[in-house]
Amino acid sequence: MKPLTIIAEAGVNHDGSLEKALALVEVAARAGADVVKFQIFHADALASRRAELAPYQESGTETTDQVEMLRQLELGRDDFLRILAECRRLGIAFAATPFDPSSLEFLDRELDPPFIKIGSGDLTNAPLLFAAARTGRRIILSTGMAVLEEVRDAVGVLGYGLMGEAPGVDADFGAWVEDKVLRADLARRVTLLHCTTAYPTPMEGVNLRAMETLADRFGLPVGYSDHTIGADASLAAVSKGACVIEKHFTLDKTASGPDHNASLDPDELADFVSRIRAVQEALGDGLKQPDAVEQENIMAARRSLTACQAIAAGEFFSDSNLTVKRPQAGLSPFAYWRLLGRPAKRSYAPDEAIEPGELRDE
């Protein structure tokens, strides 16, 4: 079975409170998610004073200043070390999205995440992409708001980082697509998440076929970062081959803040994870063969060539004395035409299955 990673996106739904952040870790672990993910940033390094709020950020936010909003959502170094310790205690992986170089350095050097997640807003942040790749860690890159050429170039920057080669003035960020060796290396290290950057995303805006386009175009593992209400889009993404599913969750969907209303509550998260696991299990291994649960039904459900009347030894088999009936206890119906016109080696009573030995002299 293909591995599937479920990322429970806590994001900034802790509202700047360590206590809430720890509670989010517990909720994610109890729900059975593989990873709980946060966001690490310094407000002044992330946005300028000229940055206005996005429409979805205005809901429940008193300030119109993006920097001020972000400051209210920051957690400090000691907070994240405490969160990491709680993750380890509860047996769930910790990950984070860094939004600036110092946050990236802290994440890499002190928090030891299984991967570095880069959000859609930073898909064009080439210096941050390069620095993230230089850590040598796996990269998960969301692709909301992007066209294919931007995704191509973002992955190209990651490729330079993996090679340890700073891009020059003539850097060709798209060349990796034709480089089989680099492409194979990137496939081991980079996962692309299809995403629609809208909170919440309406179903008509999901466009899951774009996830397949990413896989076909670039040959990299793909997944889905889900901002819709409910689980339907993620369930469909898993059925289409997503190897990573990311979903926001919260302690309280009615709380003030930018992401709460498009998030799952604790019970919904547990149900979400359970349903994703069920779909993953249902996908199976792709081999077309009888499953173990089918074996006991084969004899009862399938048929054999059967005498429809008494057949004497030496009598020729014909369409008048042969039929096809359950159970599968004798000669396969595929042998019907081979059997016609042959003499019976022994007598058969009505409803008796014809033995495979009738064809052994062929």
Salt bridges, closest charged atoms under 4 A:
GLU9 OE1 - LYS37 NZ 2.42
ASP15 OD2 - LYS20 NZ 3.13
ASP15 OD1 - HIS260 NE2 2.80
GLU26 OE2 - ARG30 NH1 3.60
ASP34 OD2 - ARG277 NH2 3.03
ASP44 OD1 - ARG71 NH2 2.69
ASP65 OD2 - ARG49 NH1 2.49
GLU68 OE1 - ARG71 NH1 3.81
ASP78 OD1 - ARG77 NH1 3.26
GLU86 OE1 - ARG82 NH1 3.64
GLU86 OE2 - ARG89 NH2 2.92
GLU105 OE2 - ARG109 NH1 2.88
ASP108 OD1 - ARG137 NE 2.60
GLU110 OE1 - ARG77 NH2 2.72
ASP112 OD1 - ARG137 NH1 2.99
ASP153 OD1 - ARG152 NE 2.94
ASP185 OD1 - ARG188 NH2 3.57
ASP185 OD1 - ARG189 NH1 3.87
GLU212 OE1 - LYS240 NZ 3.38
ASP226 OD2 - LYS247 NZ 3.09
ASP232 OD1 - ARG275 NH2 3.85
GLU246 OE1 - LYS117 NZ 2.86
GLU268 OE1 - LYS253 NZ 3.13
ASP271 OD2 - ARG275 NH1 3.72
ASP351 OD1 - LYS325 NZ 2.68
GLU352 OE2 - ARG346 NH2 2.72
GLU355 OE2 - ARG346 NH2 3.31
ASP361 OD1 - ARG342 NH2 2.27
GLU362 OE1 - ARG338 NH2 2.68
GLU362 OE2 - ARG342 NH1 3.72
